[in-house]
Amino acid sequence: MGETPDNKLLLRALRREPVERTPVWLMRQAGRYLPEYRAVRAQAGGFLEMVQEPELAAEVTLQPIRRFGMDGAILFSDILLPLQAMGMELVFDEAGPSLPRPLRTRGDVEALTLGDPRTSLAYVGRALELVRAGLPGGVTLLGFAGAPFTLASYAIEGGTSKSFLELKELMYREPATWEALLERLSAMVAEHLLFQHEKGAEALVLFDTWASTLTREDYRRYAAPWTARVVAAVGERVPLVLFAGQAEHLFDDLCAFGPAAVAVDHRSDLASAFERSRGRCALQGNLDPGVLLATPTEVARRTRALLESVRGLRGHVLNVGHGVLPATDPDCVAAFVETARELRA
């Protein structure tokens, strides 16, 4: 079948159409495990400088496609950029991202600006244009954003957290402030995703990294309504994949949103997830990224076994259950991709 914008392998799989082989890409496939990435980062001087310089962001997005030939190229960017665009100070250093002035009051929330991402995040759009111009035929361009709950967790905690004490105190004790924040974040996330689609993204991923910190009851009360708004605003216009790490207890809720696909964490059994999904959406995943620290032979064996476990089922996009680890050997990524490309449906 000749590839056109509508019948690329990855897009067909997201629509649960018959495919000749399972499409493959990796979360965090552009990153520190690649020597060519490390060279660009050294040139740029830092992570934030890379994502905000369209030429550099496009270059590192394309690097793994040139080297491995994945079916999807996900833009090199970061989920926290909309918070910066809304007026929060954002810092990246060796310890990771931080927001030095976190949100703690209703006044902090009301001070957030809701500017047009076409202006405040214009560099993201330009990077997408450059990537699309450089992509080989048949490769799907993916954009992404953080889900409202996960962005709220960073904004309130000021960075990553193990206990999320500040987040949960505000969430439980100040529901009006919480809802005001999630209203703003869901609007910004939806606009950011639609802007990426306008600039060439053919599919999108919504990352809800910290949803797993909530019980199912709390997820439905404090996170799901605003994720549902994003899915409703975006999902009818472009295929949307939902990701929530270590959140098997939320799997049915994620499917119920009606996305094109749900990403399955590597701690879950993929074949069982297909049974539970009941054809409501495609599924993405779910090799343990830790397996990529093994030998290429072992990676190929485990990848083949995973593909065989769901062979014949429609709507599978091969991926890792979380992001590629920095210590990963590029030869192991090559084995993962090559195994997928060789195994026919």
PyMOL commands that set and color helices and strands:
alter all, ss='L'
color gray80, all
select helices_A, chain A and resi 9-14+35-44+47-51+54-68+81-85+106-110+117-120+122-134+148-157+165-173+175-198+211-213+216-222+224-234+248-256+270-277+289-293+296-309+330-342
alter helices_A, ss='H'
color red, helices_A
select strands_A, chain A and resi 72-74+91-93+96-98+140-146+203-207+240-243+261-263+282-284+316-317
alter strands_A, ss='S'
color yellow, strands_A
deselect
rebuild
show_as cartoon
